[in-house]
Structure formats: C-alpha cells, structure tokens
Amino acid sequence: MANNLHRILKFATAGILILLLLIATLTFYFSVLDVITRLFDYRYSSIVEAGFALSVIAVSWILLKQIVRMEE
C-alpha cells in the first residue's frame, strides 16, 4: 500500500513538473519571438522567426529520439 502511494506521488510530482516546464518553455518561446521582432528589421523578422522555430523543432526532435532510444 505504501509503495503504491509512493509511486502515485512520484508520478503526480513528475506530472506537475512537466506542466510547469511546458508553461516555462512556451513563455520563453514567445518572449524570444518578441525579442526577434524588436531586434530585427520588419523585413527580416519573419525569416529569423522561422529559423528559430525550425531550430526548436530540430532540438525537440533530437531529444525525443534520445528519449525513445532510452526506453527501448
């Protein structure tokens, strides 16, 4: 019983931390987009934003591949 409760608390804590990480990541992402808009000329901001989004996608893809490999 205590072992099961410990396991549930561990998963609940991990879930809350993952949710906080998601919120922080989205906040950071949109803050960087705002900084890009302010730093770069309006003609170039779209391409810089696209490059940033592509780099986020690439890093996420690499991390997900490593996580899947660890579980196998």
C-alpha positions as CSV (number, residue, x, y, z in Angstrom):
1,M,0.0,0.0,0.0
2,A,2.8,2.5,1.0
3,N,4.8,1.5,-2.1
4,N,1.7,2.2,-4.3
5,L,1.1,5.6,-2.7
6,H,4.8,6.5,-3.1
7,R,4.6,5.6,-6.8
8,I,1.4,7.7,-7.3
9,L,3.0,10.7,-5.5
10,K,6.1,10.3,-7.7
11,F,4.0,10.3,-10.9
12,A,1.9,13.3,-9.7
13,T,5.0,15.3,-8.9
14,A,6.5,14.4,-12.3
15,G,3.3,15.5,-14.0
16,I,3.2,18.8,-12.2
17,L,6.9,19.5,-13.0
18,I,6.3,18.6,-16.7
19,L,3.3,21.0,-16.7
20,L,5.5,23.8,-15.2
21,L,8.2,23.0,-17.7
22,L,5.7,23.3,-20.6
23,I,4.5,26.7,-19.3
24,A,8.0,28.0,-18.9
25,T,9.0,26.7,-22.4
26,L,6.1,28.4,-24.1
27,T,6.7,31.6,-22.2
28,F,10.4,31.5,-23.2
29,Y,9.4,30.7,-26.9
30,F,7.0,33.7,-27.2
31,S,9.5,36.0,-25.4
32,V,12.2,35.1,-27.9
33,L,9.8,35.8,-30.7
34,D,9.0,39.2,-29.2
35,V,12.8,39.9,-28.9
36,I,13.3,38.9,-32.6
37,T,10.6,41.2,-33.7
38,R,12.1,44.1,-31.8
39,L,15.8,43.5,-32.7
40,F,15.4,42.8,-36.4
41,D,14.1,44.9,-39.2
42,Y,10.5,44.0,-40.1
43,R,11.7,42.7,-43.5
44,Y,13.9,40.1,-41.8
45,S,11.9,39.3,-38.7
46,S,9.8,36.6,-40.4
47,I,12.8,34.6,-41.7
48,V,14.5,34.9,-38.3
49,E,11.4,33.7,-36.5
50,A,11.1,30.8,-39.0
51,G,14.7,29.9,-38.3
52,F,14.2,30.0,-34.6
53,A,11.0,27.8,-34.9
54,L,13.0,25.3,-37.1
55,S,15.8,25.1,-34.5
56,V,13.2,24.5,-31.7
57,I,11.7,21.7,-33.8
58,A,15.1,20.2,-34.6
59,V,16.2,20.2,-30.9
60,S,12.8,18.7,-29.8
61,W,13.1,16.0,-32.4
62,I,16.6,15.1,-31.3
63,L,15.6,15.0,-27.7
64,L,12.5,12.8,-28.4
65,K,14.6,10.4,-30.4
66,Q,17.0,10.0,-27.5
67,I,14.2,9.5,-25.0
68,V,12.6,6.8,-27.2
69,R,16.0,5.1,-27.5
70,M,16.5,5.1,-23.8
71,E,13.1,3.3,-23.3
72,E,13.9,0.5,-25.7
